[in-house]
Amino acid sequence: MSLPGLLDPVALDAEPPEASPIRSVYVHAPFCFRRCGYCDYAVTVAQTGDVAAWLAGLAGEVTALEDEGIFVLDSVLDTLYVGGGTPSLLGPEAMAGLGELLGYDRLEHEDLEWTAEANPESFTPEVAQAWREAGVNRISLGLQTFHEPSLAWMGRLHGPAGGVAAVENVRRAGFENYSVDLIFGLPERLDRPWSDDLDVVLRMEPPHISLYGLSVEANTPLGRSVAEGKETPASETRCAEEYLEAAERLAAAGYEHYEVSNFARPGFQALHNSVYWTGSPYLGLGNGSHSYLHPRRRWNVRDWAEYVRLTGEGQLPMDDEEILEPVSVRLERVWLALRTRRGVRHDSLPDEARDLVRKWVATDLAKCDAGICRLTPLGWLSMDRLTLDLDGIL
């Protein structure tokens, strides 16, 4: 499966993708048994997911969108991604219900990528089999680590064996396409053996691996603990060492480092996420979700109860929206290009920018091959700063 533009280099003077019927949809499932201490997502704590309320809210939003007529779904979808929250907390029947809501005529074709996120403790064999039968063909597992003290510190409900069992459930259900997540940069006092986690994942040989650095957000329990001096985040040096070790080891094992946080075997790149990175249009359904149709970006209310109220009254659950100015579009194009292996076409850069890129190459922050400039893993560690440096002279 592939989408146009997934690996095409970016020309900074190119026009954004044309507005068209939307072929990629993100659906938010807000329910979590427990909120992790570092989580800043729009989640609702519940022992089980309220499937009926979830589907009713989504149906109300889809109807309101159809009445508005701006974010229009195509008759065929290329990608569908169900994230959270913890979608697996919704149980076996949720994905079939979602398929019926969106219309299986949009989903029953061989090129569709339908991803659903899952946590090990709720991704049972029954859930795995039912989702597979409903049409889900890609699973994203939030493993995070196999270090028991670190799992407990994060508030995760599964132990080290739970992550291994979840991968087995994925395979037994017949999923060939799946991804596992790991978090690096945990507080050093936890003494988390990062190399050991990489060993376990490499023995699993998943087709896709995502690595995320622990982020300290101000309005989370972790953020408050750091602000009060009760917790010390990992040093920048520690984070860089773990990231670079992973990049080196995964590349040596045959994974393509195709985006700052993502590694894939050939043919297993995440197509839905690539929609975001290429600036293509997408629709976000559910509380806290975002949508984009150039030049319009909008986002929904985060509160689950407010989302249910608005959709139940036939209203759009929109919190706000913005119309992107050309300067914002240009900056975003640079940032998206540099965070992926697509890179930037050298001949689309002005002379001063080419001089800057040559400095990056000299310090191992970037490589330029066949007229395409791409950041190295070392450069990805400084991606935001490099993007601003480049944009300042464009």
Buried (B, 14 or more C-beta within 10 A) or exposed (E): BEBEBBBEBBBBEEEBBEEEEBBBBBBBBBBBBBBBBBBBBBBBEBEEBBBEBBBBBBBBBBEBBEEEEEBBBEEBBBBBBBBBBBBBBBBBBBBBBBBEBBEEEBBEEEEBBBBBBBBBBBBBEEBBBBBBEBBBBBBBBBBBBBBEEBBEBBBBBBBBEBBBBBBEBBBEBEBEBBBBBBBBBBBEEBEBEBEEBBEBBBEBEBBBBBBBBBBBBEEBBBBBBBEEEEBEBBEEEBBBBBBBBBBEBBEEBEBBBBBBBBBBBEEBBBBBBBBBBBBBBBBBBBBBBBBBBBBBBBBBBBBBEBBBBBBEEEEBBBBEEEEBEEEEBBBBBBBBBBBBBBBBBBEBBEEEBEEBBEEBBEEEBBBBEEEBBBBBBBBBBBBEEBBEBBBEEB
